[in-house]
Amino acid sequence: SRNRKITDRVYEVDIGIDDLIRLRSKIAETYYGILTLHQEHEAWLLPLYRYPEFPPILVQCHAPRGHGGQAMNSIFRHYAAMRECDGFTAPSDYVRDFYADYVWDPSFFNTLPNGVDSKLFRPLDKTAAKREVAEAVGDARIETMPTVGYLSRVQSEKGASVYLKLAELNPHLLFLIAGPNLGRYASQKLPGNLVYVGFHPREKL
């Protein structure tokens, strides 16, 4: 009753660490597959590595930097606790290679690119698409000016400071930001060729 089906044969399960440990023998007997873990507080997860009967655990490793160093520290704590069958997935070779430089055995890090729903995200007629975006955000310049997009949290670890500098240096281009908020950049005077459109759900993106 607490499962959420993501796609065929992939489920998200709402279960606590105590239940996992209590049921570990049953899981080992009945479950053939891997556990993928995405949790900010690794103290919740580290006890799982003590038990050899758990199936292989894959930890998602999203970025080499960020969150004041907490992301790196969390990855290295997981690495220190892992069994031989466990590992990390990195969304790019860059992230994989970054962490591989810091560990004894880089084979724990594997590239697994982020998936894209090709039915939702697909090429459109560019003129029609620009017209639709211009109407949606209320800025007609999008129809006529070359536009550089930014879709992420507006933070330095995501390259936001570089993006804003590029906007200043290229007034003949339009720079379009879609993200939850402008973060610390909200208090700065932004160039006139930069358009912030806020956060939008995936279907609207």
Protein Blocks (a to p, Z undefined) as FASTA:
>chain_A
ZZccfbghiacddddfklmmmmmmmmmmmpgcddddddfblmlmmmmmmpmkbccddddd
fbfbejhhmmmmmmmmmmmmpcfkbccddfbfklmmmmmmmpmblmlpccddddddfklm
ccddfklmmmmmmmmnopaklmmpccddddddddfklommmmmmmmmmmmmbccddddfb
lmjmlmpccdfkbccebjadfklZZ
